[in-house]
Amino acid sequence: MKDNEPILIFGCGGHAKVVWDILNIRGYKNFIFVDKDPTTESQFLGHSRLGLNDALQISKRGIVAIGDNYTRKIIVTNTIKICPDFIFISAIHPTATIGLHTTIESGTVVMANTAINCFCKIGSHTIINTGSTVDHECNIDDFSSLAPGCTLGGSVHIEQLSAVGLGANIIHNVTVGENSVVGAGSTVINDINSNQLAFGTPCVEVRTRRIGEKYL
C-alpha cells in the first residue's frame, strides 16, 4: 500500500459526508467515492465518484460509509470477494474519548464527542454516533450501530446487525439480540431478543424483524 493511495469511501449520502469530514480532520486528503450508480454525477464533494470495479483498480483501502447495518455488511462481503486483500480503515474523531484496554476493530466509525470507557470491545464496521456514551466492559458486535446521543450502562452487549435509535438509554447488564432495532428515545431495562423491533419506556418488543429490513 502506498502512502498516497486514495481512500475509498463507499457511499454518497449524509453518513459518507461525516466520515469524509472525520478523515479530513485526521489528515487524509485523497479520496474516491464508490457508488453503485456513478453515472449520475462524476464527482462528490470535489472527489471522483466511481463504480466498485473501477475504484479497485486505483486503491485497495477504504471504509464503508453506509448507515444501514445490513447494507454495510453486504458491501463489505462483496468487496472482500472481489478483493481479498482489501484493507478497511476506521474513522475515529479526535474528540472521541477511548478508555484503556478498549479495542476497536477495522472499518468502524466513532464520531465527535463520544465516550467509550475502559475494557470495551467494539466490533468491525460498527458506528458509534455523535455524542453517544458507552460505559465499561460493553461489547458492540460487528455491523451494529448507535445513533446520536445513546447511553449504554456497563456490560451492555449489542449483538451484530442491531441498531440503537436516537437518544435511547440501556441500563447495565442488558443484551440486545442480533438484527434488532431499539427505537429512538427508548429506555431499555430488560434483554431484547434477536430479530425484534422494540421501543418505549420501558422498552418492549413490538414485532419481529426480517433480516435486511430497512429501519432508516
N, C-alpha and C positions, 0 to 999 in steps of 0.2 A: 504494500500500500504506500502510495506516495503522499507526502505531506500536503501537496496542493490538489490532491484528488477531491473532486466535489463531493459534498454531502447530498445524498438523495433524500428528499423529503416526500414521502408518499402521501398524497392528498393535497387538495387546493381549497380547503374550506377554512372556517374560523379557527379550528384547532390547529391546523397547519400554520396559520399565521402566528399563533402563540409559540409554537415550537420553533419556528424560524426566528422569532424575536429572542427567545432564550439562547439559541445557538449563536446568534449575532452577539449578544452580550458576553457569551463565553469565548468570543474571538474568531468564530468561523465566519467566513465571508463568501465562500464559493459554494453555490447551491444549484441543484437541478430539482425541479418539482416533477414528480411522477404522477401521471393522470391516466385513467383508463380511456379517456377521450380527449387526447391532447390537441385535436384539430379545432376545438372551439376557440382557443387562444394560443398564441405561440409563446407567451410569457406569463409569469405570475410573480408579482412583487419585484419585477425587474429581472427575473431569472428565467432561464429556459424551462419550458414545460414539454415533457416528452412522455411517450409510452414506455412501459417497463423494459421491453427488449432493447429499445434504442438507448435508454438510460444506462442499462447494464453494460453496454459497450464502452461507456465512458468511466463509470465508477462502480465499485462493489462495496460501498459502505453507506449507511444511511439509517433512517428512522421512519417508522410508520406513524404518521400524524393523522390518524382517523379516530374520532371519538367513540364510535360504536365498537364494543369489545369483540363481538363475533366477526365483524368485518375485518378488524385489525388482525385477528388470528388467521383468517383465510389469506390475507395478503402476505403475512409472514410465511405461512406454509407454502404458498405458491412461489414466493421468491426463493426460498431455500431449495425447492425442487428444481428450479431453473439454474440457480447459482448456489451450490452447497457451501462455497467459501465466502458467502456474503457476510460482512461484518455489521452488526446492528449496534449503534451507539445509543447512549442515553442523553437526555437533555435535562439538566438539573439547574434550576435558577440559583444564582449566587445568594439570594436572600433566604433560601431554604436552610433550616437548621436540622442537621442529621446527628443523631446520638451515637455514642461509642458502641461498637460491636453490632451495628446495624448493616445489613447487606442489601444492596440494590442491584438487581440483575439487569442485563443488557436490554436496550430498547425501551426503557421506562422514561416517562416524563414526570418530573417533580417541579411544580410551578411555584410562583412567587409566594413568599410569606407562609410557607408550610413548615410544620414541625414534625419530625419523625424521631421519636425518642429511642433510647438505647435498646439493644437486643431485639430489634425488629428484623423481619425477613420480607423484603419487597421483591416480588417475582418479576419475571421478564415481561416486557411490553405492557406494563401497568400504567395507570395515570393517577397521580396524586395531585388533585387540582388546587387552585388558588386558595390559600388561607385554611386549608384542612390541617387537622392535628391528629397524629397517630401516637398513642401512648405506648409505653414499654411493652416489649415482647409480643407485639402483634405480628400476625402472618397475613400478608396480602398476596394472593396467588396470581399466577400468570394470567394476563389478559383481563384483569379486573380493573375497576376504576372507582375513585372517589370524586364526586362533583365538588365544586367550590363550597367551602365552609362546613365540611363534615367534621365531626368529632368522634374519635374512637377511643374508648377507655382501654385499659391494659388488657393484654392477652386476648384481643379480639382476632378472630380468624375469618377473613373474607376469601371464599374459595373461588376457583378460576371462573372467568367469564361473568362474574357478578358485578353489579353496579349499585353504588350507594348514591342516592339523589341529593340535590342541593340542600345544605343545612341540616342533614339528618344527624342524629346522635345515637350512638350504640354504646351501651354500658359494657363494663368489663366482663370478660369470660364468655362472650356470646359468639356463636358461629353463624355466618350467613352461608348457606349451601351454594353449590355451584349453579351458574346460569340463573341466578335470582336477581330481582331488582327491588331495592328499598326506595320507596317514594320520597319525594322532597319533603323536608320538614318533619319526618317521622322520628319517633323515639323508640328504639329497639331495646327491649328488656328481656326477650327470650330468643332462643335459637330460631332461625328461619330455615326451613327445609330447602332442598335443591329444587330448581325449576319453578320458583314461585314469584308472583308479583305480590308485594306486601307494602302496606303503608298505614299511617295513622299514629296516634299517641294514646295508648301504647300501640305499637306496630302489630298488625295482624295479617296473616296470609289471606289474600283475596281470591286468587285464581292461579291455575297452572300456566306456566310459560312454555312456549316451544323453543327449541334450540334455534338460534338465529333470528328470533322475533325482535323487531325494532322497538326501541324504547326512547330514542332521542328525537 
